[in-house]
Amino acid sequence: MKLLIAMAAGVLLVSCHAKDSYKKFTGNPLLYTKTVKRLNDIVLENNFPPMIASRNYVYASIAAYECVAAGDSSYVSLSGQIRHMPLMPKPIPGKPFDYRFAAVLAFTKVGNAVTFPEGSMMGYYDDVVKQAEEEGMPDDVLENTKAFSDTIFAAIMKWSKKDNYLQTRSSSKYTVTNVDGRWVPTPPSYSSAMEPHWMEIRT
């Protein structure tokens, strides 16, 4: 009898371990590091100026953070702490999701939306989703995680469109004058002023 109980307990432990084995994948800090590196590669490959690159990183990182804050009470949402940032969506009670993987997915989707060429990060998105499936993430958890990350993605992108960035794309170019203290092109490249209207972006 004792042997049967021990065997049953062993089977239960193995079953529980197998059920949660995917958490080693989603909880590995290297996964998030690789995700940021992917966005960094795209930024470098397409020669984004530093200030535009910083905007890309900020929105993607805030999206990831909000997913973590939704699943870990030791983190506080940035809504209300960052000026003009609205309240973020909350996960639906009773629908289990992996907040760490949601952070990766939200970062990836926002990073994809704020960079070019279109779809640059979606191949990576598909790859990590496939990895989560292979690591044993239950279908319902995966679908709930994707759905929640999508709500954060949508909220962040809606917020981002009000920062005046798009409006500055059509602003006038910097005017070079002889006024003392004004910036002027310098050798050897004599490049044009980069983002002269950046101070107009919401802070």
TORPA-4810 file (N, C-alpha, C, O; in nm, 3 decimals):
<nodes>
NODE_1_0.083_-0.121_0.000_0.000_0.000_0.000_0.087_0.126_0.000_0.063_0.221_-0.075_M
NODE_2_0.189_0.122_0.089_0.279_0.237_0.097_0.351_0.258_-0.036_0.376_0.371_-0.078_K
NODE_3_0.385_0.144_-0.101_0.454_0.152_-0.229_0.365_0.218_-0.334_0.411_0.301_-0.412_L
NODE_4_0.237_0.181_-0.335_0.143_0.240_-0.431_0.128_0.390_-0.409_0.123_0.468_-0.504_L
NODE_5_0.121_0.429_-0.281_0.109_0.572_-0.249_0.232_0.648_-0.295_0.223_0.757_-0.350_I
NODE_6_0.348_0.588_-0.270_0.474_0.652_-0.310_0.481_0.666_-0.462_0.524_0.769_-0.514_A
NODE_7_0.439_0.560_-0.532_0.442_0.564_-0.678_0.346_0.671_-0.731_0.378_0.744_-0.825_M
NODE_8_0.227_0.678_-0.670_0.127_0.777_-0.713_0.179_0.918_-0.690_0.160_1.007_-0.773_A
NODE_9_0.245_0.937_-0.575_0.301_1.069_-0.544_0.409_1.105_-0.644_0.421_1.220_-0.687_A
NODE_10_0.489_1.004_-0.680_0.596_1.028_-0.777_0.541_1.067_-0.913_0.591_1.159_-0.977_G
NODE_11_0.438_0.997_-0.956_0.375_1.028_-1.085_0.317_1.169_-1.083_0.328_1.243_-1.181_V
NODE_12_0.254_1.206_-0.970_0.195_1.339_-0.957_0.301_1.448_-0.964_0.282_1.551_-1.029_L
NODE_13_0.414_1.424_-0.897_0.523_1.523_-0.898_0.579_1.540_-1.039_0.603_1.652_-1.084_L
NODE_14_0.599_1.427_-1.107_0.651_1.434_-1.244_0.553_1.506_-1.335_0.593_1.586_-1.420_V
NODE_15_0.423_1.478_-1.316_0.320_1.542_-1.398_0.318_1.692_-1.377_0.309_1.770_-1.473_S
NODE_16_0.326_1.734_-1.250_0.325_1.877_-1.219_0.449_1.946_-1.275_0.442_2.057_-1.326_C
NODE_17_0.563_1.877_-1.263_0.688_1.933_-1.315_0.679_1.952_-1.466_0.720_2.055_-1.520_H
NODE_18_0.625_1.849_-1.534_0.614_1.856_-1.680_0.518_1.967_-1.721_0.540_2.036_-1.820_A
NODE_19_0.410_1.984_-1.643_0.310_2.085_-1.675_0.366_2.225_-1.668_0.329_2.312_-1.746_K
NODE_20_0.457_2.248_-1.573_0.513_2.381_-1.552_0.653_2.398_-1.610_0.718_2.500_-1.586_D
NODE_21_0.700_2.301_-1.687_0.837_2.307_-1.738_0.859_2.427_-1.829_0.971_2.477_-1.841_S
NODE_22_0.753_2.473_-1.894_0.767_2.588_-1.985_0.810_2.714_-1.912_0.865_2.806_-1.973_Y
NODE_23_0.787_2.718_-1.780_0.821_2.838_-1.703_0.971_2.860_-1.695_1.017_2.972_-1.673_K
NODE_24_1.048_2.753_-1.713_1.194_2.770_-1.718_1.232_2.850_-1.842_1.328_2.926_-1.841_K
NODE_25_1.156_2.830_-1.948_1.181_2.904_-2.073_1.135_3.049_-2.060_1.211_3.141_-2.089_F
NODE_26_1.011_3.068_-2.016_0.958_3.205_-2.010_1.021_3.287_-1.898_1.025_3.410_-1.906_T
NODE_27_1.071_3.219_-1.795_1.132_3.290_-1.683_1.281_3.312_-1.695_1.343_3.370_-1.606_G
NODE_28_1.339_3.265_-1.804_1.483_3.281_-1.825_1.513_3.424_-1.869_1.464_3.467_-1.974_N
NODE_29_1.592_3.500_-1.792_1.624_3.638_-1.831_1.686_3.651_-1.969_1.675_3.755_-2.033_P
NODE_30_1.750_3.544_-2.015_1.813_3.549_-2.147_1.710_3.567_-2.259_1.741_3.622_-2.364_L
NODE_31_1.588_3.520_-2.236_1.484_3.536_-2.337_1.454_3.684_-2.360_1.445_3.729_-2.474_L
NODE_32_1.441_3.759_-2.252_1.415_3.902_-2.266_1.537_3.973_-2.325_1.524_4.063_-2.407_Y
NODE_33_1.656_3.930_-2.282_1.780_3.988_-2.336_1.788_3.969_-2.487_1.823_4.062_-2.560_T
NODE_34_1.756_3.849_-2.533_1.757_3.821_-2.677_1.654_3.905_-2.751_1.676_3.946_-2.865_K
NODE_35_1.542_3.930_-2.686_1.435_4.008_-2.748_1.480_4.153_-2.768_1.459_4.211_-2.875_T
NODE_36_1.541_4.210_-2.666_1.593_4.346_-2.677_1.703_4.352_-2.782_1.713_4.448_-2.859_V
NODE_37_1.787_4.248_-2.784_1.896_4.243_-2.882_1.841_4.241_-3.024_1.900_4.300_-3.115_K
NODE_38_1.729_4.174_-3.044_1.669_4.169_-3.178_1.627_4.308_-3.223_1.650_4.347_-3.337_R
NODE_39_1.564_4.384_-3.133_1.526_4.521_-3.167_1.650_4.605_-3.191_1.654_4.687_-3.283_L
NODE_40_1.751_4.586_-3.109_1.876_4.660_-3.125_1.939_4.633_-3.261_1.989_4.725_-3.326_N
NODE_41_1.936_4.509_-3.304_1.992_4.474_-3.436_1.919_4.548_-3.548_1.981_4.599_-3.641_D
NODE_42_1.786_4.555_-3.537_1.707_4.624_-3.640_1.739_4.774_-3.641_1.750_4.835_-3.747_I
NODE_43_1.752_4.830_-3.522_1.786_4.973_-3.511_1.920_5.001_-3.578_1.934_5.099_-3.651_V
NODE_44_2.017_4.914_-3.553_2.150_4.934_-3.611_2.151_4.909_-3.762_2.212_4.984_-3.837_L
NODE_45_2.081_4.805_-3.804_2.078_4.771_-3.947_2.015_4.882_-4.031_2.050_4.900_-4.148_E
NODE_46_1.922_4.955_-3.972_1.850_5.058_-4.047_1.893_5.200_-4.012_1.829_5.297_-4.052_N
NODE_47_2.002_5.210_-3.936_2.063_5.340_-3.906_1.966_5.441_-3.845_1.963_5.557_-3.887_N
NODE_48_1.888_5.398_-3.748_1.801_5.492_-3.679_1.887_5.591_-3.600_1.979_5.549_-3.530_F
NODE_49_1.859_5.720_-3.609_1.931_5.818_-3.527_1.909_5.788_-3.379_1.805_5.732_-3.342_P
NODE_50_2.004_5.824_-3.293_1.993_5.791_-3.150_1.862_5.833_-3.085_1.805_5.757_-3.007_P
NODE_51_1.813_5.954_-3.115_1.691_5.999_-3.048_1.568_5.919_-3.091_1.479_5.893_-3.010_M
NODE_52_1.563_5.881_-3.218_1.450_5.799_-3.265_1.462_5.657_-3.209_1.363_5.596_-3.171_I
NODE_53_1.584_5.607_-3.204_1.607_5.474_-3.146_1.562_5.472_-3.000_1.502_5.375_-2.954_A
NODE_54_1.591_5.580_-2.928_1.552_5.585_-2.787_1.400_5.580_-2.772_1.348_5.518_-2.679_S
NODE_55_1.330_5.644_-2.864_1.183_5.639_-2.862_1.135_5.496_-2.885_1.042_5.449_-2.819_R
NODE_56_1.198_5.428_-2.979_1.161_5.289_-3.007_1.177_5.202_-2.882_1.088_5.125_-2.846_N
NODE_57_1.293_5.216_-2.816_1.321_5.136_-2.697_1.225_5.169_-2.583_1.179_5.080_-2.512_Y
NODE_58_1.197_5.296_-2.565_1.113_5.339_-2.453_0.974_5.278_-2.461_0.926_5.218_-2.364_V
NODE_59_0.908_5.293_-2.574_0.771_5.241_-2.585_0.768_5.088_-2.574_0.679_5.032_-2.509_Y
NODE_60_0.864_5.022_-2.636_0.868_4.875_-2.627_0.893_4.830_-2.483_0.832_4.735_-2.436_A
NODE_61_0.983_4.900_-2.414_1.017_4.862_-2.276_0.902_4.890_-2.180_0.877_4.813_-2.088_S
NODE_62_0.831_5.001_-2.201_0.716_5.030_-2.116_0.607_4.925_-2.135_0.543_4.884_-2.039_I
NODE_63_0.587_4.881_-2.258_0.489_4.776_-2.285_0.525_4.649_-2.209_0.439_4.586_-2.147_A
NODE_64_0.652_4.612_-2.214_0.697_4.493_-2.142_0.678_4.510_-1.991_0.630_4.419_-1.924_A
NODE_65_0.715_4.625_-1.941_0.703_4.651_-1.797_0.558_4.641_-1.751_0.529_4.585_-1.645_Y
NODE_66_0.466_4.695_-1.829_0.325_4.694_-1.789_0.270_4.551_-1.783_0.183_4.522_-1.701_E
NODE_67_0.322_4.463_-1.867_0.282_4.322_-1.859_0.331_4.260_-1.729_0.259_4.184_-1.665_C
NODE_68_0.454_4.292_-1.692_0.509_4.240_-1.567_0.432_4.296_-1.448_0.398_4.222_-1.355_V
NODE_69_0.404_4.426_-1.450_0.331_4.488_-1.339_0.192_4.428_-1.323_0.138_4.424_-1.212_A
NODE_70_0.134_4.382_-1.433_0.000_4.321_-1.427_0.003_4.184_-1.362_-0.099_4.136_-1.311_A
NODE_71_0.120_4.119_-1.364_0.128_3.984_-1.310_0.209_3.970_-1.182_0.208_3.864_-1.120_G
NODE_72_0.278_4.076_-1.142_0.362_4.071_-1.022_0.333_4.196_-0.939_0.366_4.307_-0.979_D
NODE_73_0.271_4.177_-0.824_0.227_4.289_-0.741_0.342_4.371_-0.682_0.318_4.478_-0.627_S
NODE_74_0.464_4.322_-0.692_0.578_4.399_-0.641_0.617_4.511_-0.737_0.701_4.594_-0.705_S
NODE_75_0.556_4.512_-0.856_0.579_4.618_-0.954_0.454_4.706_-0.962_0.342_4.657_-0.952_Y
NODE_76_0.476_4.835_-0.980_0.366_4.931_-0.987_0.358_4.987_-1.129_0.459_5.023_-1.188_V
NODE_77_0.237_4.993_-1.182_0.218_5.046_-1.317_0.276_5.187_-1.328_0.274_5.265_-1.233_S
NODE_78_0.327_5.218_-1.445_0.383_5.351_-1.471_0.275_5.454_-1.503_0.304_5.573_-1.512_L
NODE_79_0.153_5.408_-1.520_0.042_5.501_-1.542_0.031_5.596_-1.423_0.024_5.552_-1.308_S
NODE_80_0.029_5.724_-1.451_0.025_5.822_-1.343_0.161_5.864_-1.294_0.176_5.968_-1.231_G
NODE_81_0.263_5.782_-1.323_0.400_5.819_-1.288_0.468_5.888_-1.405_0.550_5.978_-1.387_Q
NODE_82_0.434_5.843_-1.526_0.481_5.910_-1.647_0.372_6.006_-1.692_0.255_5.968_-1.702_I
NODE_83_0.410_6.128_-1.719_0.311_6.229_-1.759_0.231_6.184_-1.881_0.287_6.131_-1.978_R
NODE_84_0.103_6.205_-1.874_0.011_6.178_-1.985_-0.012_6.029_-2.011_-0.090_5.994_-2.100_H
NODE_85_0.052_5.941_-1.936_0.033_5.798_-1.962_-0.100_5.752_-1.904_-0.123_5.766_-1.784_M
NODE_86_-0.189_5.697_-1.987_-0.321_5.655_-1.940_-0.314_5.524_-1.862_-0.210_5.459_-1.857_P
NODE_87_-0.426_5.487_-1.803_-0.435_5.359_-1.735_-0.419_5.247_-1.837_-0.466_5.257_-1.950_L
NODE_88_-0.352_5.142_-1.796_-0.330_5.028_-1.883_-0.434_4.919_-1.859_-0.488_4.909_-1.749_M
NODE_89_-0.462_4.837_-1.960_-0.558_4.728_-1.944_-0.513_4.629_-1.836_-0.394_4.613_-1.809_P
NODE_90_-0.610_4.565_-1.774_-0.583_4.464_-1.672_-0.617_4.325_-1.728_-0.705_4.312_-1.812_K
NODE_91_-0.547_4.222_-1.680_-0.581_4.086_-1.725_-0.720_4.047_-1.678_-0.769_4.096_-1.576_P
NODE_92_-0.784_3.960_-1.753_-0.919_3.915_-1.718_-0.910_3.810_-1.607_-0.842_3.709_-1.624_I
NODE_93_-0.977_3.832_-1.493_-0.974_3.735_-1.384_-1.019_3.596_-1.431_-1.113_3.583_-1.510_P
NODE_94_-0.952_3.495_-1.382_-0.989_3.359_-1.416_-0.928_3.308_-1.545_-0.948_3.192_-1.581_G
NODE_95_-0.853_3.393_-1.614_-0.786_3.350_-1.736_-0.635_3.350_-1.712_-0.571_3.454_-1.720_K
NODE_96_-0.579_3.233_-1.683_-0.436_3.225_-1.651_-0.349_3.268_-1.769_-0.375_3.232_-1.884_P
NODE_97_-0.247_3.345_-1.739_-0.154_3.387_-1.843_-0.014_3.396_-1.783_0.001_3.404_-1.661_F
NODE_98_0.086_3.396_-1.868_0.225_3.407_-1.824_0.271_3.551_-1.847_0.297_3.591_-1.960_D
NODE_99_0.282_3.628_-1.739_0.311_3.770_-1.754_0.451_3.795_-1.808_0.475_3.895_-1.877_Y
NODE_100_0.544_3.704_-1.779_0.681_3.722_-1.829_0.686_3.702_-1.981_0.756_3.774_-2.051_R
NODE_101_0.612_3.604_-2.029_0.608_3.583_-2.174_0.527_3.693_-2.241_0.557_3.733_-2.353_F
NODE_102_0.424_3.740_-2.174_0.346_3.853_-2.228_0.436_3.974_-2.247_0.420_4.048_-2.344_A
NODE_103_0.530_3.994_-2.155_0.624_4.107_-2.166_0.709_4.095_-2.292_0.733_4.193_-2.361_A
NODE_104_0.755_3.974_-2.320_0.835_3.950_-2.440_0.753_3.977_-2.566_0.801_4.041_-2.659_V
NODE_105_0.630_3.928_-2.567_0.545_3.945_-2.685_0.508_4.092_-2.707_0.509_4.140_-2.820_L
NODE_106_0.475_4.162_-2.599_0.438_4.303_-2.611_0.557_4.386_-2.657_0.543_4.473_-2.743_A
NODE_107_0.675_4.359_-2.601_0.797_4.430_-2.644_0.819_4.408_-2.793_0.850_4.502_-2.867_F
NODE_108_0.804_4.284_-2.836_0.828_4.250_-2.976_0.731_4.321_-3.069_0.771_4.375_-3.172_T
NODE_109_0.603_4.321_-3.033_0.503_4.383_-3.120_0.518_4.535_-3.126_0.504_4.595_-3.233_K
NODE_110_0.545_4.596_-3.013_0.566_4.741_-3.014_0.694_4.774_-3.091_0.697_4.867_-3.171_V
NODE_111_0.800_4.697_-3.065_0.925_4.718_-3.138_0.904_4.706_-3.288_0.963_4.781_-3.366_G
NODE_112_0.822_4.612_-3.328_0.791_4.594_-3.470_0.716_4.714_-3.526_0.740_4.757_-3.639_N
NODE_113_0.624_4.768_-3.446_0.539_4.878_-3.493_0.613_5.010_-3.506_0.576_5.094_-3.588_A
NODE_114_0.717_5.030_-3.426_0.786_5.159_-3.428_0.914_5.158_-3.512_0.986_5.257_-3.515_V
NODE_115_0.941_5.047_-3.578_1.059_5.039_-3.664_1.018_5.004_-3.807_0.901_4.981_-3.836_T
NODE_116_1.116_5.002_-3.892_1.093_4.958_-4.030_1.215_4.876_-4.072_1.320_4.886_-4.008_F
NODE_117_1.204_4.796_-4.177_1.087_4.775_-4.262_0.975_4.702_-4.187_0.998_4.638_-4.085_P
NODE_118_0.855_4.714_-4.241_0.738_4.654_-4.178_0.757_4.504_-4.158_0.802_4.433_-4.248_E
NODE_119_0.722_4.458_-4.040_0.731_4.315_-4.010_0.868_4.269_-3.966_0.893_4.148_-3.959_G
NODE_120_0.958_4.362_-3.936_1.096_4.326_-3.903_1.108_4.230_-3.785_1.199_4.147_-3.782_S
NODE_121_1.018_4.241_-3.688_1.029_4.159_-3.568_0.926_4.047_-3.560_0.926_3.970_-3.464_M
NODE_122_0.840_4.036_-3.659_0.734_3.936_-3.650_0.784_3.794_-3.672_0.723_3.698_-3.623_M
NODE_123_0.893_3.779_-3.745_0.954_3.647_-3.758_1.003_3.600_-3.622_0.988_3.483_-3.587_G
NODE_124_1.062_3.691_-3.547_1.108_3.660_-3.411_0.988_3.627_-3.322_0.994_3.534_-3.242_Y
NODE_125_0.881_3.704_-3.335_0.759_3.680_-3.258_0.709_3.537_-3.281_0.680_3.464_-3.186_Y
NODE_126_0.700_3.498_-3.406_0.653_3.363_-3.438_0.746_3.257_-3.381_0.701_3.152_-3.335_D
NODE_127_0.876_3.284_-3.382_0.974_3.188_-3.331_0.958_3.165_-3.181_0.960_3.051_-3.136_D
NODE_128_0.941_3.273_-3.104_0.931_3.256_-2.958_0.797_3.192_-2.920_0.789_3.119_-2.821_V
NODE_129_0.693_3.221_-2.996_0.564_3.155_-2.970_0.577_3.005_-2.994_0.527_2.924_-2.917_V
NODE_130_0.645_2.969_-3.101_0.666_2.827_-3.131_0.749_2.761_-3.022_0.723_2.647_-2.984_K
NODE_131_0.850_2.832_-2.972_0.932_2.778_-2.864_0.849_2.754_-2.739_0.864_2.652_-2.672_Q
NODE_132_0.760_2.847_-2.708_0.674_2.832_-2.590_0.586_2.708_-2.605_0.565_2.634_-2.509_A
NODE_133_0.535_2.686_-2.724_0.454_2.567_-2.750_0.537_2.441_-2.731_0.491_2.344_-2.670_E
NODE_134_0.659_2.442_-2.783_0.746_2.325_-2.773_0.789_2.299_-2.629_0.816_2.184_-2.592_E
NODE_135_0.795_2.404_-2.549_0.834_2.389_-2.408_0.717_2.345_-2.321_0.732_2.326_-2.201_E
NODE_136_0.600_2.330_-2.383_0.485_2.275_-2.311_0.389_2.375_-2.251_0.310_2.339_-2.165_G
NODE_137_0.393_2.501_-2.295_0.295_2.596_-2.243_0.155_2.552_-2.287_0.132_2.530_-2.406_M
NODE_138_0.062_2.538_-2.193_-0.075_2.496_-2.229_-0.138_2.592_-2.329_-0.112_2.712_-2.327_P
NODE_139_-0.221_2.538_-2.415_-0.283_2.620_-2.520_-0.360_2.738_-2.464_-0.353_2.849_-2.517_D
NODE_140_-0.436_2.714_-2.355_-0.517_2.824_-2.301_-0.429_2.934_-2.242_-0.459_3.052_-2.257_D
NODE_141_-0.320_2.894_-2.177_-0.228_2.992_-2.119_-0.162_3.073_-2.231_-0.148_3.195_-2.219_V
NODE_142_-0.123_3.006_-2.337_-0.059_3.075_-2.450_-0.156_3.173_-2.515_-0.119_3.287_-2.543_L
NODE_143_-0.278_3.130_-2.539_-0.376_3.219_-2.603_-0.411_3.338_-2.513_-0.424_3.450_-2.561_E
NODE_144_-0.425_3.312_-2.383_-0.453_3.421_-2.290_-0.336_3.519_-2.283_-0.355_3.640_-2.273_N
NODE_145_-0.216_3.464_-2.288_-0.095_3.547_-2.282_-0.085_3.635_-2.406_-0.056_3.755_-2.396_T
NODE_146_-0.109_3.577_-2.521_-0.105_3.654_-2.646_-0.213_3.762_-2.645_-0.190_3.876_-2.686_K
NODE_147_-0.332_3.725_-2.598_-0.443_3.821_-2.596_-0.413_3.938_-2.504_-0.439_4.054_-2.539_A
NODE_148_-0.359_3.909_-2.385_-0.329_4.019_-2.293_-0.217_4.107_-2.346_-0.224_4.229_-2.337_F
NODE_149_-0.114_4.046_-2.401_-0.004_4.125_-2.457_-0.054_4.214_-2.570_-0.004_4.325_-2.590_S
NODE_150_-0.152_4.166_-2.645_-0.209_4.246_-2.753_-0.285_4.369_-2.700_-0.283_4.475_-2.763_D
NODE_151_-0.351_4.354_-2.585_-0.422_4.469_-2.529_-0.323_4.575_-2.481_-0.348_4.695_-2.496_T
NODE_152_-0.212_4.531_-2.424_-0.108_4.626_-2.381_-0.045_4.692_-2.503_-0.022_4.813_-2.505_I
NODE_153_-0.017_4.612_-2.604_0.040_4.665_-2.729_-0.050_4.775_-2.787_-0.002_4.882_-2.823_F
NODE_154_-0.179_4.746_-2.795_-0.273_4.843_-2.853_-0.279_4.971_-2.770_-0.283_5.081_-2.825_A
NODE_155_-0.278_4.957_-2.638_-0.285_5.074_-2.550_-0.160_5.160_-2.561_-0.168_5.283_-2.564_A
NODE_156_-0.045_5.096_-2.568_0.082_5.170_-2.579_0.090_5.240_-2.713_0.134_5.355_-2.720_I
NODE_157_0.050_5.174_-2.820_0.057_5.236_-2.952_-0.040_5.354_-2.962_-0.007_5.456_-3.023_M
NODE_158_-0.158_5.342_-2.903_-0.254_5.453_-2.904_-0.194_5.573_-2.830_-0.206_5.687_-2.875_K
NODE_159_-0.131_5.546_-2.718_-0.067_5.652_-2.639_0.049_5.715_-2.717_0.067_5.837_-2.715_W
NODE_160_0.127_5.631_-2.785_0.246_5.680_-2.856_0.210_5.778_-2.967_0.289_5.868_-2.999_S
NODE_161_0.094_5.760_-3.026_0.056_5.844_-3.141_0.022_5.988_-3.101_-0.002_6.072_-3.187_K
NODE_162_0.020_6.014_-2.971_-0.012_6.149_-2.924_0.112_6.224_-2.876_0.100_6.328_-2.811_K
NODE_163_0.231_6.172_-2.907_0.353_6.237_-2.855_0.412_6.342_-2.949_0.517_6.399_-2.921_D
NODE_164_0.343_6.368_-3.059_0.382_6.471_-3.157_0.494_6.425_-3.251_0.545_6.505_-3.330_N
NODE_165_0.531_6.298_-3.243_0.638_6.249_-3.330_0.598_6.256_-3.477_0.674_6.308_-3.559_Y
NODE_166_0.481_6.206_-3.509_0.438_6.205_-3.650_0.429_6.346_-3.706_0.462_6.369_-3.823_L
NODE_167_0.384_6.439_-3.624_0.371_6.577_-3.671_0.507_6.639_-3.705_0.518_6.720_-3.797_Q
NODE_168_0.609_6.601_-3.630_0.742_6.658_-3.657_0.806_6.602_-3.783_0.906_6.654_-3.830_T
NODE_169_0.748_6.495_-3.838_0.805_6.439_-3.962_0.789_6.537_-4.078_0.864_6.531_-4.175_R
NODE_170_0.693_6.626_-4.068_0.671_6.721_-4.176_0.710_6.864_-4.137_0.676_6.960_-4.206_S
NODE_171_0.782_6.878_-4.027_0.824_7.010_-3.982_0.933_7.067_-4.073_0.998_6.993_-4.148_S
NODE_172_0.951_7.196_-4.065_1.052_7.262_-4.148_1.193_7.219_-4.109_1.218_7.180_-3.995_S
NODE_173_1.285_7.226_-4.205_1.423_7.191_-4.178_1.491_7.302_-4.099_1.444_7.416_-4.094_K
NODE_174_1.602_7.267_-4.038_1.679_7.364_-3.960_1.736_7.471_-4.051_1.791_7.442_-4.157_Y
NODE_175_1.723_7.596_-4.009_1.774_7.708_-4.087_1.910_7.751_-4.036_1.925_7.788_-3.919_T
NODE_176_2.009_7.747_-4.122_2.145_7.788_-4.084_2.155_7.939_-4.096_2.121_7.997_-4.199_V
NODE_177_2.201_8.003_-3.989_2.219_8.149_-3.989_2.358_8.182_-3.935_2.431_8.094_-3.891_T
NODE_178_2.392_8.309_-3.939_2.522_8.355_-3.888_2.513_8.407_-3.745_2.607_8.469_-3.695_N
NODE_179_2.402_8.383_-3.679_2.384_8.429_-3.542_2.479_8.353_-3.449_2.488_8.231_-3.456_V
NODE_180_2.550_8.426_-3.364_2.643_8.364_-3.270_2.571_8.262_-3.181_2.462_8.288_-3.131_D
NODE_181_2.634_8.148_-3.164_2.578_8.044_-3.078_2.488_7.946_-3.149_2.452_7.843_-3.092_G
NODE_182_2.449_7.976_-3.271_2.365_7.884_-3.347_2.450_7.773_-3.407_2.564_7.795_-3.448_R
NODE_183_2.393_7.653_-3.409_2.465_7.540_-3.468_2.480_7.558_-3.618_2.388_7.606_-3.686_W
NODE_184_2.596_7.520_-3.669_2.620_7.522_-3.814_2.684_7.390_-3.853_2.754_7.330_-3.772_V
NODE_185_2.663_7.344_-3.976_2.727_7.221_-4.023_2.879_7.233_-4.013_2.935_7.340_-4.036_P
NODE_186_2.942_7.122_-3.980_3.087_7.122_-3.963_3.152_7.017_-4.052_3.087_6.918_-4.089_T
NODE_187_3.279_7.037_-4.088_3.349_6.940_-4.170_3.376_6.812_-4.091_3.373_6.817_-3.968_P
NODE_188_3.401_6.700_-4.155_3.419_6.688_-4.301_3.289_6.662_-4.378_3.286_6.680_-4.500_P
NODE_189_3.183_6.620_-4.309_3.062_6.579_-4.382_2.963_6.693_-4.406_2.884_6.688_-4.500_S
NODE_190_2.967_6.796_-4.322_2.870_6.906_-4.332_2.725_6.854_-4.336_2.643_6.898_-4.417_Y
NODE_191_2.698_6.759_-4.248_2.565_6.698_-4.244_2.459_6.797_-4.199_2.488_6.894_-4.128_S
NODE_192_2.335_6.771_-4.241_2.223_6.855_-4.199_2.193_6.832_-4.051_2.230_6.728_-3.995_S
NODE_193_2.127_6.927_-3.990_2.089_6.913_-3.850_1.996_6.793_-3.833_1.905_6.772_-3.913_A
NODE_194_2.020_6.716_-3.729_1.941_6.595_-3.705_1.830_6.622_-3.604_1.856_6.663_-3.491_M
NODE_195_1.709_6.599_-3.646_1.590_6.615_-3.560_1.587_6.750_-3.488_1.584_6.754_-3.365_E
NODE_196_1.586_6.861_-3.562_1.586_6.993_-3.498_1.459_7.025_-3.420_1.457_7.119_-3.341_P
NODE_197_1.353_6.947_-3.441_1.227_6.972_-3.370_1.203_6.871_-3.257_1.090_6.857_-3.209_H
NODE_198_1.307_6.801_-3.217_1.289_6.696_-3.118_1.238_6.749_-2.984_1.170_6.677_-2.911_W
NODE_199_1.269_6.873_-2.954_1.220_6.931_-2.827_1.068_6.944_-2.824_1.010_6.970_-2.718_M
NODE_200_1.005_6.926_-2.938_0.859_6.935_-2.945_0.791_6.802_-2.913_0.669_6.796_-2.901_E
NODE_201_0.871_6.696_-2.900_0.815_6.565_-2.866_0.771_6.566_-2.720_0.840_6.621_-2.634_I
NODE_202_0.657_6.506_-2.692_0.605_6.499_-2.556_0.705_6.432_-2.462_0.768_6.333_-2.498_R
NODE_203_0.718_6.487_-2.342_0.806_6.428_-2.240_0.726_6.391_-2.117_0.782_6.339_-2.020_T
</nodes>
